[in-house]
């Protein structure tokens, strides 16, 4: 996946997240919607992490193509 594809995927997830949040503001979120929001949040964290990896490798003169998407367990336990 290249940077443009990753960004497009992130944008798609953000759009879906916004639709669900707007739906929720109207009081129409069900359990499946809440689960999907949680899933989107994790996926966004993972893809943003991938973008940061690629940028760091590129800045260090390394191949960004060797970056990989990390597991939920790794990404969700980062300290902010």
C-alpha positions in Angstrom: 0.0 0.0 0.0 1.4 3.4 -0.9 0.8 6.7 0.9 -2.0 7.8 -1.4 -3.9 4.4 -0.8 -3.4 4.7 2.9 -4.7 8.2 3.0 -7.7 7.2 0.9 -8.5 4.4 3.3 -8.1 6.7 6.3 -10.5 9.3 4.6 -13.0 6.5 4.0 -12.9 5.4 7.6 -13.3 9.0 8.8 -16.3 9.5 6.5 -17.9 6.4 7.9 -17.1 7.4 11.4 -18.7 10.8 10.9 -21.9 9.3 9.4 -22.2 7.0 12.4 -21.6 9.8 14.9 -24.2 12.0 13.2 -26.6 9.1 13.3 -25.8 8.7 17.0 -26.6 12.4 17.6 -30.1 11.7 16.5 -30.3 8.8 19.0 -30.3 6.1 16.4 -27.1 4.1 17.2 -27.7 0.4 17.9 -25.2 -2.0 19.3 -23.8 -2.9 15.9 -23.2 0.8 15.2 -21.3 1.2 18.5 -19.2 -1.9 17.7 -18.5 -0.5 14.2 -17.4 2.8 15.7 -15.1 1.0 18.1 -13.7 -0.9 15.2 -13.2 2.2 13.1 -11.3 3.9 15.9 -8.9 1.0 16.2 -8.4 0.8 12.4 -7.7 4.6 12.2 -5.1 4.2 14.9 -3.5 1.4 13.0 -3.4 3.2 9.7 -2.2 6.5 11.2 0.6 4.5 12.9 1.5 3.0 9.5 1.7 6.5 8.0 4.0 7.6 10.8 6.2 4.6 10.3 6.5 5.3 6.6 7.2 9.0 7.2 9.9 8.1 9.8 11.6 5.6 7.4 11.5 8.1 4.6 13.0 10.8 6.8 15.7 8.4 7.9 16.6 7.6 4.2 15.1 4.1 4.5 12.5 2.4 2.4 9.0 3.2 3.6 7.7 0.2 1.7 9.0 -2.2 4.4 6.6 -0.6 6.9 3.8 -2.8 8.0 0.5 -2.3 9.8 0.8 -3.2 13.4 -1.6 -5.3 15.4 -4.4 -3.8 17.4 -2.7 -5.0 20.6 0.5 -3.0 19.8 -1.1 0.2 18.6 -3.8 0.4 21.2 -1.3 0.3 24.0 0.9 3.2 22.9 1.1 6.0 25.4 -0.2 9.4 24.1 
